[in-house]
Amino acid sequence: MRFLRYTILCVAFLALSCSKDESEDPVAATCSDGIQNGDETGVDCGGSSCTPCQQAVEAPLTYTFERDGASTVDFNGQTTRLLMGEEILVALMDETRTAETLLSMYAHQQDAADFQDTQLNASDKNLKSKTAASVDFFAANATDQALIRADFEGWVQRQVDEVFPNWFVAAAPGVAGQIADGTSTRYITTDGLEMNQLFNKSLIGALMLDQTVNNYLSPAVLDAGNNRTENDNQVLEAGKPYTIMEHKWDEAYGYVFGLNADPANPNADLGADSFLNKYLGRVEGDSDFQGIADEIYDAFKLGRAAIAAGDYTLRDEQAALIRLRLSEIMGIRAVYYLNQAKLLLEQPAPEYGTIFHDLSEGYGFIYSLQFTRKPGENAPYFSKAEVDAMLTDLMDDGANGLWDVTPATLGQLATDIAARFSFTLEQAGN
């Protein structure tokens, strides 16, 4: 009996001793063994020792972000430049304009009376300063930047010097003037180019695309200075309800959706401008690419939500997806217009007005390829030298430019462009 009591006392003592040891010496958090231990709040994350656990980031239903009840979304500058672009396109079709007035619109100075919209006149924004101006492609490339801006100014000058004086002249090989395109009238240079179309489509790449994919979505802009630290700590831009990083992302969004009736839900009225939004709508309308608009819109929403959550890996994944899809639009439309013109040229009685219109648009989209962005690289799908060479090929089948272009040339250019992208020639050419 005495032995039994002794045994019970020992067992109790050992139990108390074990309980005391466990409470005083808990299992330490390891942060790397794939097991939730110590004071970790998740597997290898959280608690006093490990990095914070990442919470799942959910995109909102619409592009709506608020802080303390106030919207944090602002892309007013992008909307302003889109409106400036719209007005200069109209002015390029006014044969009474001078080169001076058109170039003044392009390089607008604050308070100059360049636009019909007085609010645009009051703005300190302009198109020229943002043409070929991305940090990734042009911060250290002033030579190409100057050449590209000179192209735009040269196209304006050709419209004034060559097309406007022949506004009522019938166009012919070597003769600028007007030419029928169904129920429309096109106004072309001596070599068959519609300068307003060329200017328009080239601006999509050189300004809207370049600023979106190579500037505002670039880590060099999003993470500049102390942007990450300030975003993590919710340090707001002076006098504004948003962080600098939030605003930079919104500016990229504005170049795509800045003129939609409801920018928070923009895919309801694609085609709201003459630039990226219009051709996002055109590509979305092709059954081979249906869903691309939602993919881009959803990536913008999720990337913005990731910024609010401080998840920069997710942010950059969404930026890469946006770059990929917007770049593809340039390639898809370049191939489309080349193929449409090729089909018309192969007809017994080619409709040259339509052909020149298609090829002038195609010229602009080819030009825009130098501003695209290859996945995972700080480089376009086509270099400036390659683009220049393609445009030379387009125009040099004879002395009269597009009047002499052959179906073989158009087919080869379309094939070469499609080969760089993930879509096929047949998908883009319809």
C-alpha positions as CSV (number, residue, x, y, z in Angstrom):
1,M,0.0,0.0,0.0
2,R,2.9,2.3,0.9
3,F,4.5,1.4,-2.5
4,L,1.3,2.3,-4.4
5,R,1.1,5.7,-2.7
6,Y,4.7,6.4,-3.5
7,T,4.1,5.5,-7.2
8,I,1.1,7.8,-7.4
9,L,3.0,10.7,-5.9
10,C,5.9,10.2,-8.4
11,V,3.5,10.1,-11.4
12,A,1.8,13.3,-10.2
13,F,5.1,15.0,-9.7
14,L,6.3,14.1,-13.2
15,A,3.0,15.3,-14.7
16,L,3.3,18.6,-13.0
17,S,6.9,18.9,-14.0
18,C,6.1,18.2,-17.7
19,S,3.3,20.6,-17.7
20,K,5.5,23.3,-16.2
21,D,8.3,22.7,-18.7
22,E,5.9,22.9,-21.7
23,S,4.4,26.1,-20.6
24,E,7.7,27.8,-20.0
25,D,9.5,26.5,-23.2
26,P,7.0,26.5,-26.1
27,V,8.0,25.3,-29.6
28,A,9.8,28.1,-31.4
29,A,8.5,29.5,-34.7
30,T,10.8,28.3,-37.5
31,C,9.4,30.4,-40.4
32,S,10.8,27.8,-42.9
33,D,9.7,24.2,-42.2
34,G,6.3,24.2,-43.8
35,I,4.6,23.8,-40.5
36,Q,2.6,26.3,-38.4
37,N,4.4,26.4,-35.1
38,G,5.4,28.7,-32.3
39,D,3.3,31.9,-32.5
40,E,3.0,31.8,-36.3
41,T,-0.4,32.8,-37.4
42,G,-0.1,30.9,-40.7
43,V,2.4,28.4,-42.1
44,D,5.8,30.0,-41.8
45,C,4.4,33.5,-41.5
46,G,3.0,35.9,-39.0
47,G,3.7,36.1,-35.2
48,S,6.6,37.8,-33.6
49,S,9.4,36.2,-35.7
50,C,8.2,35.6,-39.3
51,T,7.2,37.9,-42.1
52,P,3.5,38.9,-42.1
53,C,1.1,36.4,-43.8
54,Q,-0.2,37.5,-47.2
55,Q,-3.9,37.9,-47.3
56,A,-5.8,36.9,-50.4
57,V,-6.4,40.0,-52.5
58,E,-9.7,40.3,-54.2
59,A,-10.5,42.7,-57.0
60,P,-13.6,44.9,-56.6
61,L,-16.5,44.5,-59.0
62,T,-15.7,47.9,-60.6
63,Y,-12.6,50.1,-60.7
64,T,-13.7,51.9,-57.5
65,F,-11.3,52.6,-54.7
66,E,-11.9,54.8,-51.7
67,R,-10.2,56.0,-48.5
68,D,-12.3,57.5,-45.7
69,G,-15.3,57.7,-48.1
70,A,-13.4,59.6,-50.8
71,S,-12.4,58.2,-54.2
72,T,-8.7,57.7,-54.5
73,V,-8.9,57.2,-58.3
74,D,-7.6,60.1,-60.4
75,F,-6.4,60.2,-64.1
76,N,-7.5,63.7,-65.1
77,G,-4.3,64.3,-67.0
78,Q,-4.8,61.3,-69.2
79,T,-8.4,62.3,-70.0
80,T,-7.1,65.8,-70.9
81,R,-4.5,64.4,-73.4
82,L,-7.1,62.0,-74.9
83,L,-9.4,65.0,-75.5
84,M,-6.5,67.0,-77.0
85,G,-5.8,64.1,-79.3
86,E,-9.4,64.0,-80.4
87,E,-9.3,67.7,-81.3
88,I,-6.1,67.5,-83.3
89,L,-7.5,64.6,-85.4
90,V,-10.5,66.8,-86.3
91,A,-8.1,69.7,-87.1
92,L,-6.0,67.5,-89.4
93,M,-9.0,67.3,-91.7
94,D,-9.6,71.0,-91.9
95,E,-7.9,72.2,-95.0
96,T,-7.9,75.8,-93.8
97,R,-5.5,75.1,-91.0
98,T,-1.9,76.1,-91.1
99,A,1.1,74.0,-89.9
100,E,1.7,76.6,-87.2
101,T,-1.8,76.1,-85.6
102,L,-1.6,72.3,-85.9
103,L,1.9,72.0,-84.4
104,S,0.8,74.4,-81.7
105,M,-2.0,72.0,-80.7
106,Y,0.5,69.1,-80.6
107,A,3.0,71.0,-78.4
108,H,0.3,73.1,-76.5
109,Q,1.5,75.7,-74.0
110,Q,-0.7,76.6,-71.1
111,D,-3.3,79.3,-71.8
112,A,-2.6,79.2,-75.6
113,A,-5.9,79.3,-77.6
114,D,-5.2,76.1,-79.4
115,F,-8.5,74.1,-78.8
116,Q,-12.2,74.6,-79.0
117,D,-12.5,73.4,-75.4
118,T,-11.4,76.3,-73.2
119,Q,-10.5,73.9,-70.4
120,L,-7.9,72.2,-72.7
121,N,-6.5,75.7,-73.4
122,A,-6.1,76.3,-69.7
123,S,-4.2,73.0,-69.2
124,D,-0.4,72.7,-68.9
125,K,-0.6,69.3,-70.6
126,N,0.3,68.5,-74.2
127,L,0.8,65.6,-76.5
128,K,4.4,66.2,-77.6
129,S,6.0,66.0,-74.2
130,K,4.5,62.5,-73.7
131,T,5.3,61.2,-77.1
132,A,8.1,58.6,-76.8
133,A,8.6,59.6,-73.2
134,S,8.5,56.4,-71.2
135,V,11.1,55.9,-68.5
136,D,11.9,52.4,-69.6
137,F,12.4,53.1,-73.3
138,F,13.4,56.7,-73.6
139,A,14.9,58.0,-70.4
140,A,18.3,57.2,-71.8
141,N,17.4,57.4,-75.5
142,A,17.0,61.0,-76.4
143,T,18.1,60.3,-80.0
144,D,15.2,58.1,-80.9
145,Q,12.8,60.3,-78.9
146,A,13.8,63.3,-81.0
147,L,13.4,61.3,-84.2
148,I,10.0,60.0,-83.3
149,R,8.7,63.4,-82.3
150,A,10.1,64.8,-85.6
151,D,8.1,62.1,-87.4
152,F,4.8,63.4,-86.0
153,E,5.7,67.0,-86.8
154,G,6.7,65.9,-90.3
155,W,3.4,64.2,-90.9
156,V,1.6,67.4,-89.9
157,Q,3.7,69.4,-92.3
158,R,3.0,67.0,-95.2
159,Q,-0.7,67.2,-94.6
160,V,-0.5,71.0,-94.8
161,D,2.0,71.3,-97.6
162,E,0.9,68.4,-99.8
163,V,-2.7,67.4,-99.1
164,F,-4.4,70.7,-98.2
165,P,-3.5,72.5,-101.4
166,N,-4.9,69.5,-103.4
167,W,-8.1,69.1,-101.3
168,F,-10.3,69.3,-104.4
169,V,-8.0,67.6,-106.8
170,A,-8.5,64.0,-107.9
171,A,-5.6,61.9,-106.6
172,A,-3.5,59.8,-108.9
173,P,0.0,58.2,-108.8
174,G,2.3,61.0,-107.9
175,V,-0.6,63.4,-107.4
176,A,-2.0,64.3,-103.9
177,G,-5.7,64.8,-103.5
178,Q,-9.0,63.1,-102.9
179,I,-10.1,59.6,-103.7
180,A,-13.4,57.8,-103.1
181,D,-13.7,55.0,-100.5
182,G,-17.3,53.8,-100.9
183,T,-19.4,56.6,-99.6
184,S,-16.4,58.3,-97.9
185,T,-13.8,60.5,-99.4
186,R,-10.1,60.0,-98.5
187,Y,-7.4,62.7,-98.8
188,I,-4.0,61.3,-99.6
189,T,-0.4,62.3,-100.3
190,T,1.4,61.7,-103.6
191,D,2.3,58.2,-102.4
192,G,-1.1,57.2,-101.2
193,L,-0.9,57.9,-97.5
194,E,-3.7,59.4,-95.4
195,M,-1.7,61.5,-93.0
196,N,-4.5,61.9,-90.5
197,Q,-4.8,58.1,-90.1
198,L,-1.1,57.6,-90.0
199,F,-0.8,60.3,-87.3
200,N,-3.7,58.8,-85.3
201,K,-2.6,55.2,-85.2
202,S,1.0,56.0,-84.6
203,L,0.1,58.2,-81.7
204,I,-1.7,55.2,-80.1
205,G,1.7,53.5,-79.8
206,A,4.0,56.4,-79.3
207,L,1.9,58.0,-76.5
208,M,-1.0,56.0,-75.1
209,L,0.7,52.5,-75.3
210,D,4.2,53.7,-74.4
211,Q,3.0,55.7,-71.4
212,T,0.9,52.8,-70.2
213,V,3.1,49.8,-70.6
214,N,6.6,51.3,-70.5
215,N,6.1,54.1,-68.0
216,Y,3.2,54.0,-65.5
217,L,3.2,50.2,-65.1
218,S,7.0,50.1,-64.8
219,P,8.5,49.3,-61.4
220,A,10.9,52.2,-62.2
221,V,7.9,54.5,-61.8
222,L,5.7,52.6,-59.3
223,D,8.6,52.0,-56.9
224,A,10.5,55.2,-57.5
225,G,12.1,56.8,-54.4
226,N,10.2,55.8,-51.3
227,N,7.0,54.8,-53.0
228,R,6.8,51.3,-51.5
229,T,7.5,52.4,-48.0
230,E,5.0,55.3,-48.3
231,N,2.4,53.0,-49.8
232,D,2.9,50.5,-47.0
233,N,2.5,53.2,-44.5
234,Q,-0.4,54.9,-46.3
235,V,1.5,58.2,-46.7
236,L,-0.6,60.2,-49.1
237,E,0.5,62.6,-51.9
238,A,0.4,66.1,-50.6
239,G,-3.2,67.4,-50.6
240,K,-4.5,64.2,-52.3
241,P,-6.5,61.2,-51.0
242,Y,-4.1,58.6,-52.7
243,T,-0.6,57.3,-52.4
244,I,1.9,58.1,-55.2
245,M,1.9,54.4,-56.3
246,E,-1.9,54.3,-56.4
247,H,-1.9,57.4,-58.6
248,K,0.7,56.1,-61.0
249,W,-1.3,52.9,-61.6
250,D,-4.5,55.0,-62.2
251,E,-2.6,57.1,-64.8
252,A,-1.9,53.9,-66.8
253,Y,-5.6,53.0,-66.5
254,G,-6.6,56.5,-67.7
255,Y,-4.8,56.1,-71.0
256,V,-7.0,53.1,-71.8
257,F,-10.3,54.0,-70.2
258,G,-10.1,57.8,-69.6
259,L,-13.0,58.8,-71.9
260,N,-15.5,56.0,-71.1
261,A,-18.9,57.2,-69.9
262,D,-18.4,55.3,-66.7
263,P,-14.7,54.8,-66.3
264,A,-15.3,52.5,-63.3
265,N,-17.1,50.1,-65.6
266,P,-15.6,50.9,-69.0
267,N,-16.3,47.8,-71.0
268,A,-19.9,48.8,-71.3
269,D,-19.0,51.3,-74.0
270,L,-15.7,50.4,-75.6
271,G,-14.8,52.7,-78.5
272,A,-15.2,55.8,-76.4
273,D,-12.1,57.4,-78.0
274,S,-10.0,57.2,-81.2
275,F,-7.1,55.5,-79.5
276,L,-6.4,52.4,-77.4
277,N,-10.0,52.1,-76.2
278,K,-11.4,52.1,-79.7
279,Y,-9.1,49.3,-80.9
280,L,-9.5,47.3,-77.7
281,G,-13.2,47.3,-78.7
282,R,-12.3,46.3,-82.2
283,V,-10.2,43.3,-81.1
284,E,-12.8,42.3,-78.5
285,G,-15.3,42.2,-81.3
286,D,-13.3,39.5,-83.1
287,S,-14.4,36.0,-82.0
288,D,-10.8,34.9,-81.9
289,F,-10.0,37.4,-79.2
290,Q,-13.2,37.7,-77.3
291,G,-12.6,38.2,-73.6
292,I,-9.5,40.3,-74.0
293,A,-11.3,43.4,-72.8
294,D,-12.4,41.8,-69.5
295,E,-8.9,40.3,-69.1
296,I,-7.3,43.7,-69.3
297,Y,-9.9,45.4,-67.1
298,D,-9.7,42.6,-64.5
299,A,-5.9,42.9,-64.4
300,F,-6.1,46.6,-63.8
301,K,-8.6,46.1,-60.9
302,L,-6.6,43.3,-59.3
303,G,-3.3,45.2,-59.7
304,R,-4.8,48.3,-58.0
305,A,-6.2,46.1,-55.2
306,A,-2.8,44.5,-54.8
307,I,-1.2,47.9,-54.3
308,A,-3.7,48.7,-51.5
309,A,-2.8,45.3,-49.9
310,G,0.9,45.9,-50.4
311,D,1.3,42.7,-52.5
312,Y,3.8,43.9,-55.1
313,T,4.4,40.5,-56.6
314,L,0.7,40.3,-57.5
315,R,0.8,43.9,-58.8
316,D,3.6,43.1,-61.1
317,E,1.9,40.0,-62.4
318,Q,-1.1,42.0,-63.4
319,A,1.1,44.7,-65.0
320,A,2.8,42.0,-67.1
321,L,-0.6,40.7,-68.3
322,I,-1.7,44.2,-69.3
323,R,1.5,44.8,-71.2
324,L,1.1,41.5,-73.0
325,R,-2.5,42.1,-74.1
326,L,-2.2,45.8,-75.1
327,S,0.9,45.0,-77.1
328,E,-0.9,42.2,-78.9
329,I,-3.6,44.7,-80.0
330,M,-0.9,46.6,-82.0
331,G,0.2,43.4,-83.7
332,I,-3.4,42.2,-84.3
333,R,-4.5,45.4,-86.0
334,A,-1.3,45.8,-88.1
335,V,-1.8,42.3,-89.5
336,Y,-5.6,42.9,-89.9
337,Y,-5.1,46.0,-92.1
338,L,-2.3,44.5,-94.2
339,N,-4.4,41.5,-94.9
340,Q,-7.5,43.5,-95.8
341,A,-5.6,45.6,-98.2
342,K,-4.0,42.4,-99.7
343,L,-7.4,40.9,-100.3
344,L,-8.6,44.0,-102.1
345,L,-5.4,44.3,-104.2
346,E,-6.0,40.7,-105.4
347,Q,-9.5,41.7,-106.8
348,P,-9.9,42.3,-110.6
349,A,-10.7,46.0,-110.0
350,P,-9.0,47.1,-106.8
351,E,-10.7,49.8,-104.7
352,Y,-7.7,52.0,-104.1
353,G,-9.5,54.4,-101.8
354,T,-10.2,51.6,-99.4
355,I,-6.8,50.1,-99.9
356,F,-5.0,53.4,-99.1
357,H,-7.2,53.9,-96.0
358,D,-6.5,50.4,-94.7
359,L,-2.8,50.7,-95.4
360,S,-2.5,54.1,-93.8
361,E,-4.0,52.6,-90.6
362,G,-1.7,49.6,-91.0
363,Y,1.3,52.0,-91.4
364,G,0.4,53.5,-88.0
365,F,0.0,50.2,-86.2
366,I,3.3,49.0,-87.7
367,Y,4.9,52.2,-86.4
368,S,3.4,51.5,-83.0
369,L,5.1,48.1,-82.7
370,Q,8.3,49.7,-81.5
371,F,6.4,50.8,-78.3
372,T,5.1,47.3,-77.5
373,R,6.6,45.2,-74.6
374,K,7.8,41.6,-74.8
375,P,6.9,39.5,-71.8
376,G,9.6,39.5,-69.2
377,E,11.9,41.8,-71.2
378,N,12.7,45.5,-71.3
379,A,12.3,45.5,-75.1
380,P,9.6,45.8,-77.7
381,Y,8.5,43.0,-80.0
382,F,10.1,45.0,-82.9
383,S,12.9,47.5,-82.5
384,K,12.8,50.9,-84.1
385,A,15.2,49.7,-86.8
386,E,13.0,46.8,-87.6
387,V,9.9,49.0,-87.8
388,D,11.7,51.5,-90.0
389,A,12.7,48.6,-92.3
390,M,9.1,47.3,-92.5
391,L,7.7,50.7,-93.4
392,T,10.4,51.1,-96.1
393,D,9.3,47.7,-97.5
394,L,5.7,48.8,-97.5
395,M,6.5,51.9,-99.6
396,D,9.2,50.8,-101.9
397,D,7.6,48.4,-104.4
398,G,7.6,51.3,-106.9
399,A,8.2,55.0,-107.3
400,N,4.7,55.9,-106.2
401,G,4.6,54.2,-102.8
402,L,1.2,52.6,-102.0
403,W,0.1,52.9,-105.6
404,D,2.6,50.2,-106.5
405,V,2.5,48.0,-103.4
406,T,2.0,44.3,-104.2
407,P,0.0,41.6,-102.4
408,A,3.3,39.6,-101.9
409,T,4.8,42.5,-99.9
410,L,1.7,42.8,-97.8
411,G,1.5,39.1,-97.2
412,Q,5.1,38.9,-96.1
413,L,4.8,41.8,-93.7
414,A,1.7,40.3,-92.1
415,T,3.4,36.9,-91.8
416,D,6.5,38.5,-90.2
417,I,4.5,40.5,-87.6
418,A,2.3,37.6,-86.6
419,A,5.3,35.3,-86.1
420,R,6.5,37.5,-83.2
421,F,3.2,37.1,-81.3
422,S,1.2,34.2,-79.9
423,F,-1.7,34.7,-82.3
424,T,-1.8,33.3,-85.8
425,L,-1.9,35.1,-89.2
426,E,-5.4,33.6,-89.8
427,Q,-6.7,34.8,-86.4
428,A,-5.6,38.4,-86.8
429,G,-6.2,38.7,-90.6
430,N,-10.0,38.2,-90.4
